[in-house]
Amino acid sequence: MLALEVLFWLCVGLIAWTQLGYAAALAALARVLPGAASAPRERIRRSPEGEAPKTSLPESSLPALSLIVAAHDEQDVIAAKVANAVALDYPRERLQVIVVCDGCGDETATRARDAGADLVLELPRGGKIRAQDAAVERASGEIVAFSDANALWEPEAARSLVDAFADPRVGYACGQVRFVQAVDEGGNQEGVYWRYELAVRALESRLSSITAGNGAIYATRRDSYIVVDPIMGHDLSLPFNTVKRGLRAVYVPQARASEKMVPSLGGEFSRKRRMMSHTWPIVLRGGMLSPRGYPPGYALMILSHRLLRYGSAALHVVALAANIVLVASGAGDGGAGRDLYIVTLALQLALLLAASLAGVLPLRPLLIARYYVLTTASLAAGFWDWLRHGTDATWTAAEGTR
């Protein structure tokens, strides 16, 4: 019984660490070691109240930038995306806008050209990664940036993102994507989670390197672009592989973009389930598990923020099963010890009950509980999908995001 108690508390401790303790430890370290790594934000000049921050690079020193948008049947949004890219506060003669159509069967290519894209590639369907690879081969910029067709960048975003590469140690930089809430919220609490995730990402960047990016706004040096397996997305593959190559992967919060949030929690579950079917191959055979090339501190970040979090569904199941057995067997030597296991079991069951009640009583605490339970379940669902039928390299737009 002692072994079961140890297993229970180990699972509880690992869940608490990956969800809360890790962020608290990063915050404490950032206070103690304020100069541990020079964050890109430290090279941003202050601007008058209400204005976007100005980058430290003068216009004459800005490198050539190729902004790549991979698209599959995006005729409804591609013109607005290209117009947004062309209007960025970046010298037009140094900005190349590339739209690469991945097997589009609609008017995406025509509308992209009409909107002012510098280069439009029309490829057979091969998936987002291979489309991006083809665009990089044709890119003329020293820096290659990437964005989604439905993500709109703020005017200063390109300058802020490129400014990170003034530091020769930086090989990858991602910006801040803000989710625009749909009119009908539908119970999706992704915005709450995402604000927390961005706060953790900022701390990782300050202390070392980030452990993941996002597809709405990111960039690499063209000569350090990494070709990955087509089922392994850039969001997770590029940051840790960049670090393995001896460069930093940083977060630039001043480089801002926005895109629509999936309106319903059911849609969010499906989106995360698809994401995890692409994530597990990266974790298990894409090099993330191998510590080779990781600095010790970054290896702990990968373990804490990625591996343990992706394994949290299994940790929750084991913790619940062990807790039930411990209570049923009267573990804890009676008295306060047994009462403790009753309380921990009650807390776990309360979380599940709160999640189930959110459908009929849409209060914020209950909605957050349901979001946590379903998104944690999506980790296991995506793993099952990958084991059962593999992962397709192609992709479709998430529900309600266009």
Contacts in CASP RR format, 6 or more apart in sequence:
PFRMAT RR
TARGET T0000
AUTHOR 0000-0000-0000
METHOD contacts of the structure
MODEL  1
MLALEVLFWLCVGLIAWTQLGYAAALAALARVLPGAASAPRERIRRSPEG
EAPKTSLPESSLPALSLIVAAHDEQDVIAAKVANAVALDYPRERLQVIVV
CDGCGDETATRARDAGADLVLELPRGGKIRAQDAAVERASGEIVAFSDAN
ALWEPEAARSLVDAFADPRVGYACGQVRFVQAVDEGGNQEGVYWRYELAV
RALESRLSSITAGNGAIYATRRDSYIVVDPIMGHDLSLPFNTVKRGLRAV
YVPQARASEKMVPSLGGEFSRKRRMMSHTWPIVLRGGMLSPRGYPPGYAL
MILSHRLLRYGSAALHVVALAANIVLVASGAGDGGAGRDLYIVTLALQLA
LLLAASLAGVLPLRPLLIARYYVLTTASLAAGFWDWLRHGTDATWTAAEG
TR
1 326 0 8 1.000
1 329 0 8 1.000
1 331 0 8 1.000
4 322 0 8 1.000
4 325 0 8 1.000
4 326 0 8 1.000
4 331 0 8 1.000
5 322 0 8 1.000
5 326 0 8 1.000
5 331 0 8 1.000
5 332 0 8 1.000
7 318 0 8 1.000
7 322 0 8 1.000
8 318 0 8 1.000
8 319 0 8 1.000
8 322 0 8 1.000
8 323 0 8 1.000
8 326 0 8 1.000
8 344 0 8 1.000
11 315 0 8 1.000
11 316 0 8 1.000
11 318 0 8 1.000
11 319 0 8 1.000
11 322 0 8 1.000
12 319 0 8 1.000
12 344 0 8 1.000
14 308 0 8 1.000
14 312 0 8 1.000
14 315 0 8 1.000
15 312 0 8 1.000
15 315 0 8 1.000
15 316 0 8 1.000
15 319 0 8 1.000
17 304 0 8 1.000
17 308 0 8 1.000
18 304 0 8 1.000
18 305 0 8 1.000
18 308 0 8 1.000
18 309 0 8 1.000
18 312 0 8 1.000
19 309 0 8 1.000
19 312 0 8 1.000
22 200 0 8 1.000
22 304 0 8 1.000
22 305 0 8 1.000
23 196 0 8 1.000
23 199 0 8 1.000
23 200 0 8 1.000
23 203 0 8 1.000
26 200 0 8 1.000
26 203 0 8 1.000
26 204 0 8 1.000
26 207 0 8 1.000
27 203 0 8 1.000
29 36 0 8 1.000
29 203 0 8 1.000
29 207 0 8 1.000
30 36 0 8 1.000
30 203 0 8 1.000
30 206 0 8 1.000
30 207 0 8 1.000
33 207 0 8 1.000
36 206 0 8 1.000
36 207 0 8 1.000
36 208 0 8 1.000
37 205 0 8 1.000
37 206 0 8 1.000
37 207 0 8 1.000
37 208 0 8 1.000
37 248 0 8 1.000
38 167 0 8 1.000
39 202 0 8 1.000
39 205 0 8 1.000
39 206 0 8 1.000
39 250 0 8 1.000
40 160 0 8 1.000
40 163 0 8 1.000
40 164 0 8 1.000
40 167 0 8 1.000
40 170 0 8 1.000
40 173 0 8 1.000
40 205 0 8 1.000
40 250 0 8 1.000
40 251 0 8 1.000
40 252 0 8 1.000
40 254 0 8 1.000
41 252 0 8 1.000
41 253 0 8 1.000
41 254 0 8 1.000
43 55 0 8 1.000
43 56 0 8 1.000
43 163 0 8 1.000
43 166 0 8 1.000
43 167 0 8 1.000
44 53 0 8 1.000
44 54 0 8 1.000
44 55 0 8 1.000
44 56 0 8 1.000
44 160 0 8 1.000
44 163 0 8 1.000
44 254 0 8 1.000
45 53 0 8 1.000
45 54 0 8 1.000
45 55 0 8 1.000
45 56 0 8 1.000
46 53 0 8 1.000
47 53 0 8 1.000
47 54 0 8 1.000
52 154 0 8 1.000
52 155 0 8 1.000
52 156 0 8 1.000
52 254 0 8 1.000
53 156 0 8 1.000
53 160 0 8 1.000
53 254 0 8 1.000
54 156 0 8 1.000
54 159 0 8 1.000
55 156 0 8 1.000
55 159 0 8 1.000
55 160 0 8 1.000
55 162 0 8 1.000
55 163 0 8 1.000
56 163 0 8 1.000
56 166 0 8 1.000
57 159 0 8 1.000
57 162 0 8 1.000
57 163 0 8 1.000
57 166 0 8 1.000
59 91 0 8 1.000
62 90 0 8 1.000
62 91 0 8 1.000
62 94 0 8 1.000
62 159 0 8 1.000
62 162 0 8 1.000
63 94 0 8 1.000
63 141 0 8 1.000
63 142 0 8 1.000
63 143 0 8 1.000
63 162 0 8 1.000
63 165 0 8 1.000
64 94 0 8 1.000
64 95 0 8 1.000
64 96 0 8 1.000
64 140 0 8 1.000
64 141 0 8 1.000
64 142 0 8 1.000
64 143 0 8 1.000
65 90 0 8 1.000
65 94 0 8 1.000
65 95 0 8 1.000
65 96 0 8 1.000
65 141 0 8 1.000
65 142 0 8 1.000
65 143 0 8 1.000
65 144 0 8 1.000
65 145 0 8 1.000
65 158 0 8 1.000
65 162 0 8 1.000
65 219 0 8 1.000
66 96 0 8 1.000
66 98 0 8 1.000
66 135 0 8 1.000
66 136 0 8 1.000
66 139 0 8 1.000
66 140 0 8 1.000
66 141 0 8 1.000
66 143 0 8 1.000
66 144 0 8 1.000
66 145 0 8 1.000
66 222 0 8 1.000
67 85 0 8 1.000
67 88 0 8 1.000
67 95 0 8 1.000
67 96 0 8 1.000
67 97 0 8 1.000
67 98 0 8 1.000
67 145 0 8 1.000
67 146 0 8 1.000
67 147 0 8 1.000
67 158 0 8 1.000
68 98 0 8 1.000
68 100 0 8 1.000
68 132 0 8 1.000
68 135 0 8 1.000
68 136 0 8 1.000
68 139 0 8 1.000
68 144 0 8 1.000
68 145 0 8 1.000
68 146 0 8 1.000
68 147 0 8 1.000
69 78 0 8 1.000
69 81 0 8 1.000
69 82 0 8 1.000
69 85 0 8 1.000
69 97 0 8 1.000
69 98 0 8 1.000
69 99 0 8 1.000
69 100 0 8 1.000
69 146 0 8 1.000
69 147 0 8 1.000
69 148 0 8 1.000
69 149 0 8 1.000
70 100 0 8 1.000
70 102 0 8 1.000
70 127 0 8 1.000
70 128 0 8 1.000
70 131 0 8 1.000
70 132 0 8 1.000
70 135 0 8 1.000
70 146 0 8 1.000
70 148 0 8 1.000
70 149 0 8 1.000
71 78 0 8 1.000
71 99 0 8 1.000
71 100 0 8 1.000
71 101 0 8 1.000
71 102 0 8 1.000
71 104 0 8 1.000
71 108 0 8 1.000
71 112 0 8 1.000
71 149 0 8 1.000
72 101 0 8 1.000
72 102 0 8 1.000
72 103 0 8 1.000
72 104 0 8 1.000
72 108 0 8 1.000
72 125 0 8 1.000
72 127 0 8 1.000
72 128 0 8 1.000
72 394 0 8 1.000
72 395 0 8 1.000
72 396 0 8 1.000
72 397 0 8 1.000
73 104 0 8 1.000
73 105 0 8 1.000
73 106 0 8 1.000
73 108 0 8 1.000
73 397 0 8 1.000
74 81 0 8 1.000
74 104 0 8 1.000
74 106 0 8 1.000
74 108 0 8 1.000
74 149 0 8 1.000
74 150 0 8 1.000
74 397 0 8 1.000
74 402 0 8 1.000
75 104 0 8 1.000
75 106 0 8 1.000
75 107 0 8 1.000
75 108 0 8 1.000
75 111 0 8 1.000
76 402 0 8 1.000
77 149 0 8 1.000
77 150 0 8 1.000
77 402 0 8 1.000
78 99 0 8 1.000
78 108 0 8 1.000
78 111 0 8 1.000
78 112 0 8 1.000
78 115 0 8 1.000
78 149 0 8 1.000
79 111 0 8 1.000
79 112 0 8 1.000
79 114 0 8 1.000
79 115 0 8 1.000
80 115 0 8 1.000
80 152 0 8 1.000
81 115 0 8 1.000
81 147 0 8 1.000
81 149 0 8 1.000
81 150 0 8 1.000
81 151 0 8 1.000
81 152 0 8 1.000
82 97 0 8 1.000
82 99 0 8 1.000
82 112 0 8 1.000
82 115 0 8 1.000
82 116 0 8 1.000
82 117 0 8 1.000
83 115 0 8 1.000
83 116 0 8 1.000
84 152 0 8 1.000
84 153 0 8 1.000
85 95 0 8 1.000
85 97 0 8 1.000
85 117 0 8 1.000
85 147 0 8 1.000
85 153 0 8 1.000
86 92 0 8 1.000
86 95 0 8 1.000
86 97 0 8 1.000
86 115 0 8 1.000
86 116 0 8 1.000
87 155 0 8 1.000
88 95 0 8 1.000
88 153 0 8 1.000
88 155 0 8 1.000
88 157 0 8 1.000
88 158 0 8 1.000
89 155 0 8 1.000
89 156 0 8 1.000
89 158 0 8 1.000
89 159 0 8 1.000
90 158 0 8 1.000
90 159 0 8 1.000
90 162 0 8 1.000
95 158 0 8 1.000
96 118 0 8 1.000
96 119 0 8 1.000
96 139 0 8 1.000
96 140 0 8 1.000
96 141 0 8 1.000
97 116 0 8 1.000
97 117 0 8 1.000
97 118 0 8 1.000
97 119 0 8 1.000
98 117 0 8 1.000
98 118 0 8 1.000
98 119 0 8 1.000
98 120 0 8 1.000
98 121 0 8 1.000
98 135 0 8 1.000
98 138 0 8 1.000
98 139 0 8 1.000
99 108 0 8 1.000
99 109 0 8 1.000
99 112 0 8 1.000
99 117 0 8 1.000
99 119 0 8 1.000
99 120 0 8 1.000
99 121 0 8 1.000
100 120 0 8 1.000
100 121 0 8 1.000
100 123 0 8 1.000
100 131 0 8 1.000
100 132 0 8 1.000
100 134 0 8 1.000
100 135 0 8 1.000
101 108 0 8 1.000
101 109 0 8 1.000
101 112 0 8 1.000
101 120 0 8 1.000
101 121 0 8 1.000
101 122 0 8 1.000
101 123 0 8 1.000
101 131 0 8 1.000
102 123 0 8 1.000
102 125 0 8 1.000
102 126 0 8 1.000
102 127 0 8 1.000
102 128 0 8 1.000
102 130 0 8 1.000
102 131 0 8 1.000
102 394 0 8 1.000
103 122 0 8 1.000
103 123 0 8 1.000
103 124 0 8 1.000
103 125 0 8 1.000
103 126 0 8 1.000
104 122 0 8 1.000
109 120 0 8 1.000
109 122 0 8 1.000
112 120 0 8 1.000
113 120 0 8 1.000
119 135 0 8 1.000
119 138 0 8 1.000
121 131 0 8 1.000
121 134 0 8 1.000
121 135 0 8 1.000
121 138 0 8 1.000
123 130 0 8 1.000
123 131 0 8 1.000
123 134 0 8 1.000
125 394 0 8 1.000
126 230 0 8 1.000
126 393 0 8 1.000
126 394 0 8 1.000
127 230 0 8 1.000
127 393 0 8 1.000
127 394 0 8 1.000
127 395 0 8 1.000
128 233 0 8 1.000
128 393 0 8 1.000
128 394 0 8 1.000
128 395 0 8 1.000
129 228 0 8 1.000
129 229 0 8 1.000
129 230 0 8 1.000
129 231 0 8 1.000
129 232 0 8 1.000
129 233 0 8 1.000
129 234 0 8 1.000
129 393 0 8 1.000
130 230 0 8 1.000
130 393 0 8 1.000
132 146 0 8 1.000
132 234 0 8 1.000
133 227 0 8 1.000
135 144 0 8 1.000
136 144 0 8 1.000
136 222 0 8 1.000
136 225 0 8 1.000
139 222 0 8 1.000
141 222 0 8 1.000
142 221 0 8 1.000
142 222 0 8 1.000
143 162 0 8 1.000
143 165 0 8 1.000
143 219 0 8 1.000
143 220 0 8 1.000
143 221 0 8 1.000
143 222 0 8 1.000
144 219 0 8 1.000
144 220 0 8 1.000
144 221 0 8 1.000
144 222 0 8 1.000
144 225 0 8 1.000
145 158 0 8 1.000
145 161 0 8 1.000
145 162 0 8 1.000
145 217 0 8 1.000
145 218 0 8 1.000
145 219 0 8 1.000
146 215 0 8 1.000
146 217 0 8 1.000
146 218 0 8 1.000
146 219 0 8 1.000
146 234 0 8 1.000
147 153 0 8 1.000
147 215 0 8 1.000
147 216 0 8 1.000
147 217 0 8 1.000
147 257 0 8 1.000
148 215 0 8 1.000
148 216 0 8 1.000
148 259 0 8 1.000
150 259 0 8 1.000
150 260 0 8 1.000
150 397 0 8 1.000
150 401 0 8 1.000
150 402 0 8 1.000
151 177 0 8 1.000
151 215 0 8 1.000
151 216 0 8 1.000
151 217 0 8 1.000
151 257 0 8 1.000
151 258 0 8 1.000
151 259 0 8 1.000
152 257 0 8 1.000
152 258 0 8 1.000
152 259 0 8 1.000
153 217 0 8 1.000
153 255 0 8 1.000
153 256 0 8 1.000
153 257 0 8 1.000
154 256 0 8 1.000
154 257 0 8 1.000
154 258 0 8 1.000
156 254 0 8 1.000
156 255 0 8 1.000
157 175 0 8 1.000
157 217 0 8 1.000
157 254 0 8 1.000
157 255 0 8 1.000
157 256 0 8 1.000
157 257 0 8 1.000
158 255 0 8 1.000
160 175 0 8 1.000
160 252 0 8 1.000
160 254 0 8 1.000
160 255 0 8 1.000
160 256 0 8 1.000
161 173 0 8 1.000
161 175 0 8 1.000
161 217 0 8 1.000
161 218 0 8 1.000
161 219 0 8 1.000
161 252 0 8 1.000
161 255 0 8 1.000
162 219 0 8 1.000
163 252 0 8 1.000
164 170 0 8 1.000
164 173 0 8 1.000
164 219 0 8 1.000
164 250 0 8 1.000
164 252 0 8 1.000
165 171 0 8 1.000
165 173 0 8 1.000
165 219 0 8 1.000
165 221 0 8 1.000
167 248 0 8 1.000
169 247 0 8 1.000
169 248 0 8 1.000
170 247 0 8 1.000
170 248 0 8 1.000
170 249 0 8 1.000
170 250 0 8 1.000
171 220 0 8 1.000
171 221 0 8 1.000
171 224 0 8 1.000
171 242 0 8 1.000
171 247 0 8 1.000
171 248 0 8 1.000
171 249 0 8 1.000
172 218 0 8 1.000
172 219 0 8 1.000
172 220 0 8 1.000
172 224 0 8 1.000
172 238 0 8 1.000
172 239 0 8 1.000
172 242 0 8 1.000
172 247 0 8 1.000
172 248 0 8 1.000
172 249 0 8 1.000
172 250 0 8 1.000
173 218 0 8 1.000
173 219 0 8 1.000
173 220 0 8 1.000
173 249 0 8 1.000
173 250 0 8 1.000
173 251 0 8 1.000
173 252 0 8 1.000
173 255 0 8 1.000
174 210 0 8 1.000
174 213 0 8 1.000
174 214 0 8 1.000
174 215 0 8 1.000
174 217 0 8 1.000
174 218 0 8 1.000
174 219 0 8 1.000
174 239 0 8 1.000
174 249 0 8 1.000
174 250 0 8 1.000
174 251 0 8 1.000
174 252 0 8 1.000
174 255 0 8 1.000
175 214 0 8 1.000
175 216 0 8 1.000
175 217 0 8 1.000
175 218 0 8 1.000
175 251 0 8 1.000
175 252 0 8 1.000
175 253 0 8 1.000
175 255 0 8 1.000
175 256 0 8 1.000
175 257 0 8 1.000
176 198 0 8 1.000
176 217 0 8 1.000
176 251 0 8 1.000
176 252 0 8 1.000
176 253 0 8 1.000
176 254 0 8 1.000
176 255 0 8 1.000
176 256 0 8 1.000
176 257 0 8 1.000
177 194 0 8 1.000
177 214 0 8 1.000
177 215 0 8 1.000
177 216 0 8 1.000
177 217 0 8 1.000
177 256 0 8 1.000
177 257 0 8 1.000
177 258 0 8 1.000
177 259 0 8 1.000
178 256 0 8 1.000
178 257 0 8 1.000
178 258 0 8 1.000
179 190 0 8 1.000
179 191 0 8 1.000
179 194 0 8 1.000
179 258 0 8 1.000
179 259 0 8 1.000
179 260 0 8 1.000
179 261 0 8 1.000
180 258 0 8 1.000
180 259 0 8 1.000
180 260 0 8 1.000
180 261 0 8 1.000
181 191 0 8 1.000
181 261 0 8 1.000
182 260 0 8 1.000
182 261 0 8 1.000
182 263 0 8 1.000
182 400 0 8 1.000
184 263 0 8 1.000
185 263 0 8 1.000
186 263 0 8 1.000
186 264 0 8 1.000
186 265 0 8 1.000
187 264 0 8 1.000
187 265 0 8 1.000
187 358 0 8 1.000
187 362 0 8 1.000
187 367 0 8 1.000
187 370 0 8 1.000
187 371 0 8 1.000
188 261 0 8 1.000
188 262 0 8 1.000
188 263 0 8 1.000
188 264 0 8 1.000
188 265 0 8 1.000
188 266 0 8 1.000
188 267 0 8 1.000
188 268 0 8 1.000
188 371 0 8 1.000
189 265 0 8 1.000
189 364 0 8 1.000
189 367 0 8 1.000
189 368 0 8 1.000
189 370 0 8 1.000
189 371 0 8 1.000
190 261 0 8 1.000
190 262 0 8 1.000
190 268 0 8 1.000
190 371 0 8 1.000
191 261 0 8 1.000
192 368 0 8 1.000
192 371 0 8 1.000
193 371 0 8 1.000
193 375 0 8 1.000
198 251 0 8 1.000
198 253 0 8 1.000
200 305 0 8 1.000
201 210 0 8 1.000
201 212 0 8 1.000
201 213 0 8 1.000
201 251 0 8 1.000
202 251 0 8 1.000
202 253 0 8 1.000
204 210 0 8 1.000
204 211 0 8 1.000
204 251 0 8 1.000
204 301 0 8 1.000
204 305 0 8 1.000
205 249 0 8 1.000
205 250 0 8 1.000
205 251 0 8 1.000
208 248 0 8 1.000
208 295 0 8 1.000
208 297 0 8 1.000
208 298 0 8 1.000
208 301 0 8 1.000
209 239 0 8 1.000
209 242 0 8 1.000
209 243 0 8 1.000
209 248 0 8 1.000
209 249 0 8 1.000
209 250 0 8 1.000
209 298 0 8 1.000
209 301 0 8 1.000
210 239 0 8 1.000
210 249 0 8 1.000
210 250 0 8 1.000
210 251 0 8 1.000
211 239 0 8 1.000
211 240 0 8 1.000
211 298 0 8 1.000
211 301 0 8 1.000
211 302 0 8 1.000
211 305 0 8 1.000
211 306 0 8 1.000
212 235 0 8 1.000
212 236 0 8 1.000
212 239 0 8 1.000
212 305 0 8 1.000
212 306 0 8 1.000
213 234 0 8 1.000
213 235 0 8 1.000
213 236 0 8 1.000
213 238 0 8 1.000
213 239 0 8 1.000
213 249 0 8 1.000
213 251 0 8 1.000
214 235 0 8 1.000
215 234 0 8 1.000
215 235 0 8 1.000
216 257 0 8 1.000
216 259 0 8 1.000
217 255 0 8 1.000
217 256 0 8 1.000
217 257 0 8 1.000
218 234 0 8 1.000
218 235 0 8 1.000
218 238 0 8 1.000
220 226 0 8 1.000
220 238 0 8 1.000
220 242 0 8 1.000
224 242 0 8 1.000
224 245 0 8 1.000
224 247 0 8 1.000
226 237 0 8 1.000
226 238 0 8 1.000
226 241 0 8 1.000
226 242 0 8 1.000
226 245 0 8 1.000
228 234 0 8 1.000
228 237 0 8 1.000
228 238 0 8 1.000
228 241 0 8 1.000
229 281 0 8 1.000
229 286 0 8 1.000
230 393 0 8 1.000
231 278 0 8 1.000
231 281 0 8 1.000
231 390 0 8 1.000
231 391 0 8 1.000
231 392 0 8 1.000
231 393 0 8 1.000
232 278 0 8 1.000
232 281 0 8 1.000
232 282 0 8 1.000
232 286 0 8 1.000
233 278 0 8 1.000
233 282 0 8 1.000
236 278 0 8 1.000
236 279 0 8 1.000
236 282 0 8 1.000
236 288 0 8 1.000
236 306 0 8 1.000
237 282 0 8 1.000
237 286 0 8 1.000
238 249 0 8 1.000
239 249 0 8 1.000
240 249 0 8 1.000
240 287 0 8 1.000
240 288 0 8 1.000
240 294 0 8 1.000
240 298 0 8 1.000
240 302 0 8 1.000
241 287 0 8 1.000
242 248 0 8 1.000
242 249 0 8 1.000
243 249 0 8 1.000
243 293 0 8 1.000
243 294 0 8 1.000
243 295 0 8 1.000
243 298 0 8 1.000
244 292 0 8 1.000
244 293 0 8 1.000
244 294 0 8 1.000
246 293 0 8 1.000
259 401 0 8 1.000
260 400 0 8 1.000
260 401 0 8 1.000
260 402 0 8 1.000
261 401 0 8 1.000
262 268 0 8 1.000
262 271 0 8 1.000
262 398 0 8 1.000
262 399 0 8 1.000
262 400 0 8 1.000
262 401 0 8 1.000
263 399 0 8 1.000
263 400 0 8 1.000
264 399 0 8 1.000
265 367 0 8 1.000
265 370 0 8 1.000
265 371 0 8 1.000
265 374 0 8 1.000
266 374 0 8 1.000
267 398 0 8 1.000
267 399 0 8 1.000
268 371 0 8 1.000
268 374 0 8 1.000
268 375 0 8 1.000
269 374 0 8 1.000
269 375 0 8 1.000
269 377 0 8 1.000
269 378 0 8 1.000
269 381 0 8 1.000
270 398 0 8 1.000
270 399 0 8 1.000
271 398 0 8 1.000
271 399 0 8 1.000
272 375 0 8 1.000
272 378 0 8 1.000
272 379 0 8 1.000
273 378 0 8 1.000
273 381 0 8 1.000
273 382 0 8 1.000
273 385 0 8 1.000
274 382 0 8 1.000
274 395 0 8 1.000
275 378 0 8 1.000
276 310 0 8 1.000
276 378 0 8 1.000
276 379 0 8 1.000
276 381 0 8 1.000
276 382 0 8 1.000
276 383 0 8 1.000
276 385 0 8 1.000
276 386 0 8 1.000
277 382 0 8 1.000
277 383 0 8 1.000
277 385 0 8 1.000
277 386 0 8 1.000
277 390 0 8 1.000
277 391 0 8 1.000
278 391 0 8 1.000
279 310 0 8 1.000
279 382 0 8 1.000
280 310 0 8 1.000
280 382 0 8 1.000
280 383 0 8 1.000
280 386 0 8 1.000
281 386 0 8 1.000
281 391 0 8 1.000
282 288 0 8 1.000
283 289 0 8 1.000
283 306 0 8 1.000
283 307 0 8 1.000
283 310 0 8 1.000
288 302 0 8 1.000
288 306 0 8 1.000
288 307 0 8 1.000
289 307 0 8 1.000
291 299 0 8 1.000
294 302 0 8 1.000
308 315 0 8 1.000
309 379 0 8 1.000
310 379 0 8 1.000
311 379 0 8 1.000
312 376 0 8 1.000
312 379 0 8 1.000
313 376 0 8 1.000
313 377 0 8 1.000
313 379 0 8 1.000
313 380 0 8 1.000
314 380 0 8 1.000
316 348 0 8 1.000
316 376 0 8 1.000
319 348 0 8 1.000
320 345 0 8 1.000
320 348 0 8 1.000
323 341 0 8 1.000
323 344 0 8 1.000
323 345 0 8 1.000
323 348 0 8 1.000
324 345 0 8 1.000
325 331 0 8 1.000
326 332 0 8 1.000
326 341 0 8 1.000
327 338 0 8 1.000
327 341 0 8 1.000
327 342 0 8 1.000
327 345 0 8 1.000
330 338 0 8 1.000
330 341 0 8 1.000
331 337 0 8 1.000
331 338 0 8 1.000
331 341 0 8 1.000
332 338 0 8 1.000
332 340 0 8 1.000
332 341 0 8 1.000
351 369 0 8 1.000
351 372 0 8 1.000
351 373 0 8 1.000
352 373 0 8 1.000
354 365 0 8 1.000
354 366 0 8 1.000
354 369 0 8 1.000
354 370 0 8 1.000
355 366 0 8 1.000
355 369 0 8 1.000
355 370 0 8 1.000
355 372 0 8 1.000
355 373 0 8 1.000
355 374 0 8 1.000
356 370 0 8 1.000
357 366 0 8 1.000
358 366 0 8 1.000
358 367 0 8 1.000
358 369 0 8 1.000
358 370 0 8 1.000
359 366 0 8 1.000
359 370 0 8 1.000
385 391 0 8 1.000
END
